[in-house]
Amino acid sequence: MLLPIERIHLQEIIEIDQAAFPEPWSKKLWLKEIDRMDRSYYVAVEGGAVIGFGGGLLAGGDFHITTIAVRESNHGKGVATQIMVRLLEEAIAMGATDLTLEVRVGNLPAQSLYRKFGMAPAGVRRAYYQPDNEDALIMWANDIHEKLYGELLVSIKRGQIPKKIFTS
């Protein structure tokens, strides 16, 4: 089940965040993020426990995925895909026309997930991630508000692998 993030979810989110990232967000930053109107954050809950989260922000017509993580014991179960679908539906409802994010160049599973959503590499941010100075791959999907992209989301929700992967 996907729910909008609330303060009661923060402890579990922080635990997942700490396990997933070398530089997890602080509780103070999480509180600031979830209270802003131009942000959209969701948790995946199973059996009353948070198993994943994701979110982003709207800047102009661009929706920027800021974070997404799934508890390691739930990797490979489609949780991140469900979160991405919900975020994109929300982004489109908020008026987004394009989608962007940064991902570690070495995080091939995440890149594969984002490609499924029509995202394509558009550049590199050198030494973006700390503390290890790993580069970030900048990825984009354009025209997410168009009918064709909506059809992609429907096929992903149905568990169908799109016949053609969209590229920007």
N, C-alpha and C positions, 0 to 999 in steps of 0.2 A: 504494500500500500504506500502511495506517495502522499505526503502531507506538507503544507508550508511549514518551514522551520519556525519553531517557537522556542522561547527561553528554556523550557523544560527539556529540550533535546540537546542543549549545549554541551553537557558533560560527555555524552556519548559521541557527539560530533568531534569534540576536542580529542578524545581518545583515538578515533579513526584518523583524524588529521595528523596527530603525532606519529602514528604508525606509518602513514603514507608518505609524509613529506619531511625532508631534512629541516625545513624552516616553517613549522606549522603556525597558523594564525593564533594570536592571543585571544583570551576570552573577551577582552576589551574590544578588539577589532571585530570579533564575531557579533558582539552586541551592537556595535555601530552599524555593521553591514545589514543585519536583519531588520533594523528599524527604519531603513531608508526606503522611500517610495519608488525610486528608480531602480530598485534591486529586486531580484526574484531568486529565492532559495527554497529548496525542497529537501526533505529527508525521505529515504526509503525505510519503511518499518516492517519488520517481520516478527511475529510473536511478541509484540510489545517492545522490541529492541530496535534501535537504529542500526541499519546495516550499510547505509551509504548516504551521501549527500551531494548536492551540487547547486551551483548558483551562478548568477551573472548580473550584469548591469546594462542598462540602456544608455547609450551616449549618442545623441543625435538619432540617426537611423540604424546605428550599429549595436548589436547585442554582443557583449563581450563575456564569454564564459570565464569566470574568475577562479573557480575551483570545482573539482569533482573528485570524489574518492569513494571507494567501497571497501568495507571490512574484508580483510584478506580471505577469511573463510567463505566469503560469498563471491569471490572472483569467478568469472566464467559462467555466471548464472543469468546474465542479461540485466543485472541491476543498473549498471551504468547506462545501458541503452534506454531503459525505462526513464531514468532521470533526464537524459538528453532529450527524449521525446517531449517530456513535460516542460522542460526549460524552453524548448523551441516553440511549443504551442503558446506558452506564456509570452515569449519574446515577440511573436507575431501579433498576439493580442495587444501588446504594448506599443505596436507600431514599427517594430524593427523590419528593416529591409535586407540587412546583411548580418552575417555572423562571423565572429573572430575569436581567436584565443591564441595563447602561447602554450607550447608543450615541449618538454625536454626532448632534445634530438635523440637521446637514447631510449626514450619511452615508446618503443614500437607498438606495444598493445594499445596504448592510448591513441596513437596516430591512426592505427587501423580502425578504431572506433570512430574517430572523427571523419575519416574518409568515407565510412558507411553513410555519414550524414552529408555527403557532398562537399566536404571541406578539402581544400587543396593547399599545398605549401605556397607561400607568397614572399617569404624572406626569412632571415635569421637575425636574432638579437644575440650578439656575441656576449658571452660571460653573464647571461641574464640571471641564472639561478645561483643562489648562494647556499651554502658556503663553498661549493665546489667549482664555481665558475662555469658550469655547463651551459652550452648555448641553448637558446630557445628557438624552435621552429615556429614561425608565425603562420597560422592557417586561416583561411577565409572560405566562406560560402556566400555567394551573392544571390539576390532575388529570392530570399526565403519566404517572402510574402506572396509570391506568384503561385498559380495553380499547380504547376509542375512540381514545385518543391513540396507542396501540400500532399501531392500524390506519393512522393517519396516517404514522407512521414507516415502516411497511412500504411504503406507496404511494410515499413519497419515495425509499426505497431502490430501488424498481423503476423510478424515473425518471418516475413518473406524477405529474401535477399534481393535487393533491387537488381534488375537485369542490366541496367546501365548505371554506373556510378557517376554522379554529376561532378563536374569540375568547374572551378571558377574561371 
